[in-house]
Every structure is written in structure tokens, then in C-alpha cells.
Amino acid sequence: MHLEEILAQITPIDEECRALAQKRYDDLIKPLGSLAKLEEMITRYAGIIGKHLKSELTYPKRDLLVWAASEQTKETTKLLQGEYPVNILAALTEAKTIPLQVMALTEEEAMAEGAMLVSEYIKEEKLGLLGFGCLAAADNELVLAAMAGGILQAAALKVPVMLDGLATCRAAAKAAELAPLVKSYVFAGHVSDEPGAEEAVAALGLSAPLRLNIADGAGEGAAVAFTLFNAGIRAYLEMETFAEAGVHEEVKEFSHHEQVKDGKEK
């Protein structure tokens, strides 16, 4: 698929579904907004997939794609053999860690290569969520272009991407230059300890739920953030609203009316 076709398929997320998902969180038997970034993550996910009902919002199948330069065969082999921490962390949420070496020789080819690889993995594995890590240097333009193409393709297929580290954030910014709407489809898994990482996250208009002081962006932060994603969905599915619990009179300290009156409404 040509880049122009991919860009044409990237549409705004469903803000009505996002608002309805937020309403459910607000109606749960808990203080308003008490799940903070977990709520933001899952309500945006609802907007991305256009679904908000409990029967529709399930745990998406996910994999973690770790991008590398063509010369990084030793590193990608170690990933295949499960020798990186990210392999263990991703497996906690039943995600496989997939190393991808970028073989293209130009940025245009790299963007097409990244889009093709992501399209294949999403469709063949029926993925609903991706994580992106990167073993290459954060200024490797070919790898950045490939990840940008992958992010664009994921957005076109309405699959969110959990970013990890400086390189993946730079790739998302590169993708957003071509399609600003793509910013709604990416999440910041954590703020890495790389110089400039915090600024890169902020430039995307994102707020990361984790600060792990990890010195690289190989995917560990995105893998851990997958567990938070699961936690947000679990609360959405398993906690009850006042109506579901058959409570006709809200507990005062959790009352929506009382919290709005006290200025706690988000």
C-alpha cells in the first residue's frame, strides 16, 4: 500500500465513545478521576476502536516490536533467544517480543518497509495493541523512518502504539508531521532516562504514567505499561457503577453531585 493510501485512512478517534467510556469511569463506585492516567489511557483506547460497552472493551492481543538497524544482527539474535529483560516483561501480559531489522537504504524505502511489516503483524496475529522499542541510536534516520511508517500504518488500522524511549517518540513526531491525527493513536509508556526523552514525550502532547529511570528505549517501559493498560481495562470491566450495584442513593463522599459541587469535576 502506498503512503498516500495509508494517510487517507487515518481518521479522528471517536470522541463520543471516548466520552461515554469516561462517563462509565465517572459512574463507578469510587472518587471521580481517582484512576487518573489509567482512565485517560482506556477512554482514549475506546475512542480509537470506537467501542465503549463492557461487552466490547476487552483485553487486546498485543506484541512488542523492537526495531534495530541492519547491522545489529547480534542484538536481534539475543532478542529472539529471549536474553533481554524486555522479553520477560512483555511475556507478563502474554506479548511476544519481535525484533525487526530495517534493511532499507533510503528513508522513503524505510517508511514503506515499516508500514508493510506492521500491517503484516497486525493482520496475521490479529493484534489490537502494539508496543514499540528501539535498539538503534535515536538519531538513526532509517530506523526512525521505518518506525514512523509503522506508526502511520497502525493508526490507519486503528491499532494504538505504546511508545518506549526517545527514538520511538521521535518516530511518532516524524509520523505526525505527515498526519497530525496520529498523535491520538500513540501512548507514552514511560519517560526514559535518555537526554531529551521528557521533551520528546511532551512535544507529542503526551503524559507518561511511568518514570522508571531506564537508560534506553529497548521496550521495557512499554512492556510494563502494558500491565497498566490491563489494570485500566480490568477496573472498567469489573468495578460496578452505582446502578449496576443496585445502589439508589450514592455514598456521599463518592457522590458525583458532591464532587462536582466541591470543584473536583475534571
ABEGO torsion letter per residue (X at the ends): XBAAAAAAABBBBBAAAAAAAAAAAAABBBBBGAAEAAAAAAAAAAAAAGBABAAABBBBBBBBBBBBBAAAAAAAAAAAAGABAAAAAAAAAGBBBBBBBBABABAAAAAAAAAAAAAAAAAAAGBABBBBBBABBAABAAAAAAAAAAAAAAAAAGBBBBBBEAAAAAAAAAAAAABAAAAAABBBABBBABBGAAAAAAAAGBBBABBAGBABAAGAAAAAAAAAAAAAAAAAAABBBAAAAGBABBBAAABAAAAAAAGABX
